[in-house]
């Protein structure tokens, strides 16, 4: 019997080596168009400099279904564990001359290393936080693609938020030129940014960030939670989606 682990063997190898995987055609064009329209509506009346709106699962079942996408959520769970949860779910719109253009890692540098030190290449880096970006437009260089530095999740170096960055082990910035319906999944520790959009067309992306359960207090359905998923959404969700959105009876 084929297991999830063997099914994703190639993708897991790339994630641990390069820090990212691009999944092709996980949405059809109709799904991508519906999500794009939902995000467009979420930004109505907002200034062009506003680039994120969420949580998008509150805006209809087309977004709810993305929480536990059968391919992407299965891969995420293979990496983060079967008890992982959402951290956030933001619709993103990048207009002309805008972008999340500073190089960064998400949240924090989890594994700092002294200058010159390296982790043995045979040891996979632990992963605490993963980002999934569903592209809802065909992304060209002009539209401000997501850019990553392959392998830099292993660098263990704090990077200063800057418009430009150097190489890691001879590898410079790589633009992810994707098609509508593709999904980029990456380790939060990889050096990345969203380049500035130089076109006249807004670029729409659906972002979902997942975390290991022990670092998700703000999405947990308990008295310490700062946010709770609306009950009508939770009631119509399957068990996996409920757990991903923080409705978990497991304490440890």
N, C-alpha and C positions, 0 to 999 in steps of 0.2 A: 504494500500500500504506500502510495506517495504521501509524504508528510509535508507540512508547510516548510520545514527547514530545508528539505531537499528541493522542494519546488522553488525556493528562493535562494538556492545555493550561490548562483552567479551574482545575484543582486547583493547578497550579504557580503560576498567577497569584495565587490566594488565599494560598498559602503565603508567597510573597514579600511580599505586601501586608500580610496580617494575622498571619502567623507560625504559622498552624495550619489544618488541614483536617479536617472530620469526614466519614469514609466511612460510609455507611449500609448496614446489612445485609450486612456482609462475612462474617458467620457466621450460620448458621441457628440456630433455638432449641435444637435437639438438640446442636449443637456447643458452644454457649454453656453449656448445662447440664452437659455432660461436663467442660468445662474448670473450671467452678465447683466441681463435685464433687471434681475432682483437687486444686484449691487448698484446698478445705475440709479434705480429708484431710491435706494438708501442714501445716496449722495445728493438727491434733489434739494436745492436750496443751500447747499454747503459751498463754502469758499473753495477755490481751486487748490489751495494749499492744504486742505484736509485730505488725508490720504488713507485713513482707516475708519471703518464703521463696523460695529459688532455688538453683541454676538449674533452672527448671521443666522444661526439655527432658530432664532426667534422670528424669522421672516418667511416661514413656509416650509413645507415638506420637501421641496426640492433641495433645500439646504440641510434639513435634518438627515436626509439620506446620505449626505456626504460624510457625516460624522463617522459612520461605520461602513464606508465604501468597502466592498468585499475584497478588493485587491490591496488597496493602500492600508486599510486598518489591519489586515492580516499581517502585512509586512511590518508595520509599526509594532504590533504585538509581539512578533518574533524577536524584535530588537529590544523593546522596553519591558516586555513581560505581559502576561495576559490580564494583569490587574491595572494596566496603565490608564490614564485619564486625559481628558482635554485640559489644556491650559488656556487656550483662547481660540476664537474662530472669527477672524476679521475679513470683511470684504475690503479689497484694496483698489484704489483708483489713482493712477499716475497721469497727470496732465502735462502739457508741454512745459519743459524746463524744470519739472519736478522729478523727485525720485528719493528713495531712501539711500542716498548716494555716499554716505560715510561707511567706510569699511568697519566691520564689527563682528563680534560673536554675540549670540543671543544670551541675554540675562547676565552671565558672568563667566569668567575663565575658571573652569572646574578643575583642571589639572595643570597648574603652573609648573614649569621646569626651570632649573637654573640655566643660564646661558651656556650653550654648547652641549647640554645633556639631551639625550634622546631615549625614547622608549623602544625597546626591542621590536623590530618590525613584525615578528611572529606573534606578538601579543596584541589582540584586538583592544582598542580603546573602549572602556566602559562608556555607555551612552545613557544620559539622563533625560535629554530633551531633544525632540525631533520636530522639524518643520516640514510641512507638506504644502506646496504651492501648486494649485490647480490653475493652469493657464487658460484663459477664456478668449484670448485673441492669439492669432499667429504672431509670434514675437520676433521682430527683426532687430538689428543693431540700432536702428533709428528710434525704436520704441523704448529703449532703455531696458535691456534684458537683465535678469538676475545674473550676477557675476560671482564666481567662486575661485578660490585658489586651491586646486586639488591637493589633498594630503595635508593641508594646513591644520586640520583638526588634531593632528598629532604634534603640533609645534610647541604647545605649552607656553606660548608667549603672549603677553598682553599687547594688543594692538591699539594704537591711538586712533580715535575716529578721524579719518582723513580721507580726502578725495582720491588720493593715490596711495599705492602700497607697493612694497618690493616683492621679490620672489620668495618662494619656499622650496628649497632643494631644487632650484633651477626652473621651477614652475611658476609662471605668472598668472595673471587674471585670465579666466576662461569665461566667455559669454555663453549662457545657455539659450540657444536659439530653438525655441519650442513651437509647437503647433497647438491650436485650440484643442483642448481635451487631454493634453499631456499633464503629468504631475511630477514635479521635482521634489524629492524627499532628501533631506540632508541632516547630518549631525549638527547640532547647534553650535559646536565648537569650530566649525570650518569658517575661515575668513570669507565673508560674503557681503554683498551690497546689491541694491537695485540701481542700476545706472540711470542717469537723467533721461527722460523722454525728450527726444529731439524732433518728434513728429507732431503733427496737428491732431492726431487721434489719441484720446485717452486709452491707457492700457488698463485692463481689468484682470485682477487675479483674486482667487479665493484662497486665503491662507488658513491653515489649521495647525496649531502647535499642540503636540502631545508630550506628556511628562510621565516619568515614573510616579506611581501613586504617592509615595512618601513625600514628594515635594509639590503637592497640589492642594494646599489647604483652601485656596480661594474658590475652587470649583467643587469642593466636597459637600455632599448633602448632610451637613451636621450643624451644630450650634456655633461652630467656629467659622463657618463658611461666610465669606463676604458676598457671595452671589449664589443664587439657586435657580436652576432651570425651571421655568414655569411648569406647573403640574400637568397642564393639558398636553404639553409636549412629551413629558415623561410618560404619561399614561398610554399614549399611542406608540411608544417606542418599544422595540424588542429589547431583550435582556442585555445584549452586548452594547447597544446604543445607550441604554440607561446607565450602564456602568461607565462607559466612556464619558458621559456627561456628569458623572459624579454621584449617581445614586448607587452606592455600594454598601452592602451589609457587612463586608469584610473589614475588620478593624486592623488586623496585622497581616 
